């Protein structure tokens, strides 16, 4: 797939990648000019996690990335996500600590890739 885009909707980019992933075994991306924002997101570059607090039910949106692409940080922070924490723990607004180490291990085992944390 040839890509050249000044950016756009992350949701649209994800839908295009899902469509391609469902219809083709292998997808190659060639950036022919610039590819900013949504043009840099591929489904295999990250995992989106919605973690519900067992104490209060609040949902925390977290992203785990597998490539050191800084545009992913910008795009997903703008969508209300937080990056996967280095210590694999988040503190809910209610004060409850949620340990994500099991989720981290599962994602890394299933993908065969290590989550990049700051």
Secondary structure, 3 states (H helix, E strand, C coil): CEEEECCCCHHHHHHHHHHHHHHCCCCCCEEEEEECHHHHCCHHHEEEEEEECCCCCCEEEEEEECCCCHHHHHHHHHCCCEECCCCCEEECCCCCEEECHHHHHHHHHHHCCCCECC
